[in-house]
Amino acid sequence: MKRIAGWIDWTNEYIGRAMAWLMILLTLIVAFNALFRWWFDFGNPMVDETTWWLFSIIFLMAAGYTYLYNDHVRVDIVYSLIPKRWQAWVDVVCSFIFLFPFSLLVILTSRRFIIASWEFKESSPDPGGLPAWYILKVFIPLGFLFLLLQGVAEIFKKIQVIRTQEGK
């Protein structure tokens, strides 16, 4: 279990670092796009859509990384007051009730959506927009897969916490 969790952690760490570089690229593109619009009254649908693509990829692919570092959104009012062992139990139970079913639902239901996009060779409806939107749609189940895998790694870690805090 520890080895599998370590591999998943390493994978999401690597993906998270790659997304950090994409975030820098996204920031630069947005800044230059804003300057060109302001100074030269020039806009380009391809540049706008590139920012949407980058944001979508970053958002989806960094979800597992965010979960790895426990930076996801949660209500800590009660959670922070309970012992570590109980926190681990809450995390395990909530993963099985919320994280795993929702991630699997998105992964499984996005399949038809993606296949249709590939068959149709979906591209931007805007003149001058980006082609091959179907490639972007592959990141939907991929991002949720890495989030799901990180959930599995976290379950392994929480089980270890529960075991070590058993006698306390």
Residue frames as qw, qx, qy, qz and C-alpha x, y, z in Angstrom:
[[0.000, 0.884, 0.467, 0.000, 0.00, 0.00, 0.00],
 [0.318, -0.792, 0.084, 0.515, 2.77, 2.41, 0.92],
 [0.413, -0.153, 0.588, 0.679, 4.54, 1.82, -2.38],
 [0.202, 0.594, 0.674, 0.390, 1.38, 2.41, -4.43],
 [0.146, -0.927, -0.293, 0.181, 0.56, 5.57, -2.47],
 [0.407, -0.598, 0.282, 0.631, 4.12, 6.79, -3.02],
 [0.358, 0.146, 0.655, 0.649, 3.86, 6.23, -6.76],
 [0.058, 0.788, 0.572, 0.220, 0.52, 8.05, -6.95],
 [0.294, -0.867, -0.093, 0.391, 1.89, 10.92, -4.84],
 [0.428, -0.348, 0.445, 0.706, 4.95, 11.19, -7.09],
 [0.283, 0.418, 0.684, 0.527, 2.79, 11.19, -10.22],
 [0.056, -0.892, -0.439, -0.093, 0.49, 13.93, -8.95],
 [0.405, -0.729, 0.092, 0.544, 3.47, 15.92, -7.68],
 [0.409, -0.077, 0.558, 0.718, 5.01, 15.77, -11.15],
 [0.130, 0.639, 0.636, 0.413, 1.73, 16.74, -12.81],
 [0.238, -0.897, -0.306, 0.213, 1.26, 19.59, -10.32],
 [0.404, -0.549, 0.259, 0.685, 4.71, 20.99, -11.08],
 [0.297, 0.211, 0.643, 0.674, 3.99, 20.81, -14.81],
 [0.025, -0.800, -0.570, -0.187, 0.71, 22.65, -14.22],
 [0.337, -0.781, -0.086, 0.519, 2.61, 25.36, -12.33],
 [0.323, -0.224, 0.473, 0.788, 4.66, 25.99, -15.47],
 [0.103, 0.510, 0.704, 0.484, 1.48, 26.05, -17.53],
 [0.192, -0.855, -0.430, 0.217, 0.08, 28.60, -15.08],
 [0.312, -0.569, 0.190, 0.737, 3.07, 30.86, -15.75],
 [0.200, 0.114, 0.671, 0.705, 2.49, 30.48, -19.49],
 [0.044, -0.709, -0.685, -0.159, -1.22, 31.22, -19.02],
 [0.256, -0.802, -0.222, 0.492, -0.44, 34.34, -17.00],
 [0.275, -0.356, 0.396, 0.800, 1.93, 35.63, -19.68],
 [0.117, 0.343, 0.743, 0.563, -0.56, 34.98, -22.48],
 [0.126, -0.806, -0.575, 0.055, -3.36, 36.73, -20.59],
 [0.292, -0.710, -0.023, 0.641, -1.12, 39.70, -19.79],
 [0.218, -0.179, 0.537, 0.795, 0.09, 40.10, -23.37],
 [0.050, 0.521, 0.769, 0.366, -3.43, 39.62, -24.70],
 [0.163, -0.842, -0.429, 0.283, -4.73, 42.37, -22.39],
 [0.270, -0.582, 0.198, 0.741, -1.92, 44.71, -23.42],
 [0.187, 0.076, 0.686, 0.699, -2.51, 44.10, -27.12],
 [0.024, -0.696, -0.699, -0.162, -6.23, 44.74, -26.68],
 [0.238, -0.839, -0.259, 0.416, -5.59, 47.92, -24.71],
 [0.272, -0.563, 0.318, 0.713, -2.70, 49.39, -26.72],
 [0.031, -0.177, 0.695, 0.696, -3.49, 48.20, -30.23],
 [0.658, 0.220, 0.209, -0.689, -7.20, 47.41, -30.02],
 [0.522, 0.334, -0.729, -0.289, -6.30, 43.96, -31.30],
 [0.675, -0.213, 0.597, -0.376, -7.92, 40.71, -30.23],
 [0.410, 0.300, -0.796, -0.328, -7.62, 37.20, -31.54],
 [0.862, -0.223, -0.016, -0.455, -10.13, 34.39, -30.86],
 [0.845, 0.173, -0.473, 0.180, -7.32, 31.83, -31.02],
 [0.225, 0.364, -0.568, 0.703, -5.48, 33.58, -28.18],
 [0.560, -0.317, 0.233, -0.729, -8.67, 33.80, -26.11],
 [0.945, -0.055, -0.178, -0.269, -9.39, 30.13, -26.61],
 [0.628, 0.320, -0.590, 0.394, -5.79, 29.22, -25.80],
 [0.128, -0.369, 0.544, -0.742, -6.28, 30.79, -22.38],
 [0.804, -0.164, 0.088, -0.565, -9.49, 28.78, -21.90],
 [0.888, 0.175, -0.424, 0.016, -7.70, 25.60, -22.93],
 [0.392, 0.368, -0.626, 0.565, -4.79, 26.22, -20.58],
 [0.397, -0.332, 0.420, -0.746, -7.05, 27.09, -17.66],
 [0.901, -0.056, -0.091, -0.421, -9.17, 23.98, -18.27],
 [0.798, 0.238, -0.514, 0.206, -6.13, 21.72, -18.43],
 [0.145, 0.389, -0.593, 0.690, -4.60, 23.28, -15.31],
 [0.592, -0.278, 0.254, -0.713, -7.86, 23.07, -13.36],
 [0.944, 0.001, -0.168, -0.283, -8.52, 19.44, -14.28],
 [0.789, 0.271, -0.475, 0.280, -5.00, 18.08, -14.05],
 [0.138, 0.436, -0.545, 0.703, -4.07, 19.88, -10.81],
 [0.713, -0.451, -0.079, -0.532, -7.00, 18.45, -8.84],
 [0.923, -0.146, -0.318, 0.160, -5.01, 15.41, -7.71],
 [0.479, 0.299, -0.337, 0.753, -2.06, 17.62, -6.79],
 [0.303, -0.519, 0.112, -0.792, -4.37, 19.86, -4.76],
 [0.867, -0.379, -0.152, -0.286, -5.75, 16.85, -2.93],
 [0.795, 0.120, -0.402, 0.439, -2.21, 15.56, -2.30],
 [0.277, 0.222, -0.362, 0.862, -1.44, 18.75, -0.36],
 [0.187, -0.572, -0.738, 0.307, -4.86, 18.86, 1.32],
 [0.050, -0.219, 0.010, 0.974, -5.57, 22.27, -0.24],
 [0.143, -0.417, -0.733, -0.517, -9.04, 21.42, -1.48],
 [0.348, -0.399, 0.055, -0.846, -12.08, 23.20, -0.17],
 [0.505, -0.327, -0.792, 0.101, -13.51, 21.86, 3.06],
 [0.406, -0.757, -0.032, -0.511, -15.33, 23.14, 6.11],
 [0.543, 0.206, -0.663, 0.473, -12.86, 22.88, 8.98],
 [0.410, -0.588, 0.161, -0.678, -15.05, 24.17, 11.80],
 [0.881, -0.356, 0.183, -0.252, -15.63, 20.77, 13.39],
 [0.911, 0.303, -0.211, 0.185, -12.94, 18.80, 11.55],
 [0.353, 0.607, -0.448, 0.553, -10.06, 20.78, 13.06],
 [0.464, -0.553, 0.384, -0.576, -11.37, 20.17, 16.60],
 [0.969, -0.138, 0.062, -0.194, -11.47, 16.37, 16.45],
 [0.586, -0.527, 0.570, 0.234, -8.49, 14.03, 17.03],
 [0.159, 0.516, -0.680, -0.496, -6.30, 12.92, 14.08],
 [0.180, 0.052, 0.980, 0.062, -7.72, 9.40, 14.18],
 [0.358, 0.615, 0.605, -0.356, -11.28, 10.69, 13.82],
 [0.257, 0.720, -0.245, -0.597, -10.16, 13.05, 11.07],
 [0.008, -0.295, 0.883, 0.366, -8.75, 10.05, 9.24],
 [0.262, 0.346, 0.894, -0.115, -12.07, 8.23, 9.65],
 [0.334, 0.736, 0.255, -0.531, -13.99, 11.26, 8.34],
 [0.166, 0.612, -0.539, -0.555, -11.67, 11.43, 5.33],
 [0.113, -0.062, 0.970, 0.204, -12.08, 7.72, 4.57],
 [0.294, 0.520, 0.759, -0.260, -15.86, 7.78, 4.89],
 [0.292, 0.772, 0.070, -0.560, -16.24, 11.00, 2.88],
 [0.028, 0.449, -0.723, -0.524, -13.97, 9.64, 0.15],
 [0.131, 0.154, 0.968, 0.145, -16.23, 6.62, -0.26],
 [0.226, 0.668, 0.621, -0.340, -19.42, 8.68, -0.09],
 [0.244, 0.885, 0.068, -0.390, -18.41, 11.69, -2.21],
 [0.047, -0.694, 0.560, 0.450, -15.01, 11.56, -3.93],
 [0.291, -0.118, 0.906, 0.282, -15.02, 8.08, -5.43],
 [0.418, 0.559, 0.714, -0.057, -18.63, 8.02, -6.69],
 [0.258, 0.887, 0.067, -0.377, -18.44, 11.53, -8.17],
 [0.087, -0.620, 0.639, 0.447, -15.07, 10.91, -9.84],
 [0.343, 0.070, 0.912, 0.213, -16.27, 7.61, -11.29],
 [0.385, 0.715, 0.534, -0.238, -19.49, 9.24, -12.45],
 [0.191, 0.854, -0.204, -0.440, -17.59, 11.94, -14.34],
 [0.186, -0.420, 0.808, 0.368, -15.11, 9.46, -15.82],
 [0.357, 0.233, 0.899, 0.098, -17.82, 7.06, -16.99],
 [0.352, 0.768, 0.487, -0.222, -20.36, 9.61, -18.24],
 [0.066, 0.793, -0.281, -0.536, -17.80, 11.74, -20.09],
 [0.477, -0.113, 0.788, 0.372, -16.96, 8.80, -22.36],
 [0.430, 0.619, 0.640, 0.150, -19.92, 9.26, -24.73],
 [0.054, 0.960, 0.072, -0.264, -19.39, 13.01, -24.74],
 [0.264, -0.655, 0.549, 0.446, -15.74, 12.62, -25.73],
 [0.489, 0.121, 0.797, 0.333, -16.40, 9.94, -28.35],
 [0.351, 0.806, 0.477, 0.007, -19.03, 12.15, -29.99],
 [0.048, -0.922, 0.173, 0.344, -16.60, 15.07, -29.98],
 [0.371, -0.403, 0.711, 0.442, -13.90, 12.94, -31.65],
 [0.473, 0.383, 0.761, 0.224, -16.32, 11.54, -34.23],
 [0.234, 0.913, 0.331, -0.045, -17.60, 15.00, -35.08],
 [0.601, 0.185, -0.003, 0.778, -14.03, 16.42, -35.04],
 [0.187, -0.912, -0.358, 0.062, -15.37, 19.22, -32.87],
 [0.485, 0.128, -0.043, 0.864, -13.64, 22.55, -33.21],
 [0.048, -0.377, -0.318, 0.869, -14.29, 26.13, -32.28],
 [0.307, 0.727, 0.613, 0.054, -17.50, 27.70, -33.53],
 [0.037, -0.900, 0.026, 0.433, -15.67, 31.05, -33.70],
 [0.706, 0.668, -0.054, 0.227, -13.95, 32.05, -36.93],
 [0.283, 0.714, -0.476, 0.429, -10.24, 31.97, -36.20],
 [0.693, -0.548, 0.333, -0.331, -10.75, 29.83, -33.10],
 [0.202, -0.468, 0.860, 0.026, -8.80, 26.73, -32.16],
 [0.739, 0.112, -0.535, -0.394, -9.42, 23.47, -33.98],
 [0.613, 0.062, -0.772, 0.158, -9.53, 20.04, -32.35],
 [0.453, -0.504, 0.297, -0.673, -11.56, 20.78, -29.22],
 [0.940, -0.136, -0.249, -0.191, -11.97, 17.03, -28.92],
 [0.624, 0.262, -0.542, 0.499, -8.37, 16.80, -27.68],
 [0.134, -0.419, 0.395, -0.806, -9.18, 19.12, -24.78],
 [0.773, -0.296, -0.051, -0.559, -12.13, 16.97, -23.75],
 [0.814, 0.064, -0.553, 0.165, -9.83, 14.02, -23.04],
 [0.203, 0.331, -0.554, 0.737, -8.54, 15.97, -20.03],
 [0.617, -0.403, 0.034, -0.675, -11.94, 15.69, -18.32],
 [0.951, -0.247, -0.154, -0.107, -11.73, 11.98, -17.40],
 [0.697, 0.298, -0.400, 0.515, -7.95, 12.14, -17.15],
 [0.053, -0.516, 0.358, -0.777, -8.07, 14.86, -14.50],
 [0.752, -0.378, 0.119, -0.527, -10.71, 12.97, -12.53],
 [0.933, 0.055, -0.338, 0.111, -8.70, 9.76, -12.87],
 [0.467, 0.338, -0.477, 0.663, -5.68, 11.39, -11.20],
 [0.389, -0.452, 0.269, -0.756, -7.96, 12.86, -8.52],
 [0.923, -0.197, -0.124, -0.305, -9.45, 9.39, -7.94],
 [0.810, 0.184, -0.430, 0.354, -5.99, 7.83, -7.75],
 [0.123, 0.435, -0.455, 0.767, -4.90, 10.46, -5.22],
 [0.681, -0.391, 0.092, -0.612, -8.01, 9.61, -3.24],
 [0.954, -0.048, -0.294, 0.017, -6.86, 5.98, -3.17],
 [0.546, 0.324, -0.458, 0.622, -3.40, 7.05, -1.99],
 [0.232, -0.466, 0.310, -0.795, -4.95, 9.20, 0.73],
 [0.874, -0.295, -0.111, -0.370, -7.11, 6.27, 1.87],
 [0.846, 0.096, -0.415, 0.321, -3.95, 4.18, 2.24],
 [0.251, 0.380, -0.414, 0.788, -2.35, 6.95, 4.31],
 [0.515, -0.431, 0.130, -0.729, -5.46, 7.43, 6.46],
 [0.931, -0.182, -0.295, -0.114, -5.63, 3.70, 7.17],
 [0.643, 0.193, -0.461, 0.580, -2.06, 3.94, 8.42],
 [0.117, -0.422, 0.296, -0.849, -3.03, 6.88, 10.68],
 [0.776, -0.345, -0.087, -0.521, -5.99, 4.91, 12.02],
 [0.906, -0.036, -0.392, 0.156, -3.78, 1.89, 12.73],
 [0.486, 0.252, -0.439, 0.712, -1.02, 3.85, 14.45],
 [0.236, -0.350, 0.259, -0.869, -3.45, 5.84, 16.59],
 [0.683, -0.275, -0.608, -0.297, -5.40, 2.71, 17.54],
 [0.640, -0.288, -0.596, 0.391, -3.86, 2.33, 20.99],
 [0.185, 0.141, -0.231, 0.945, -3.98, 6.01, 21.90]]
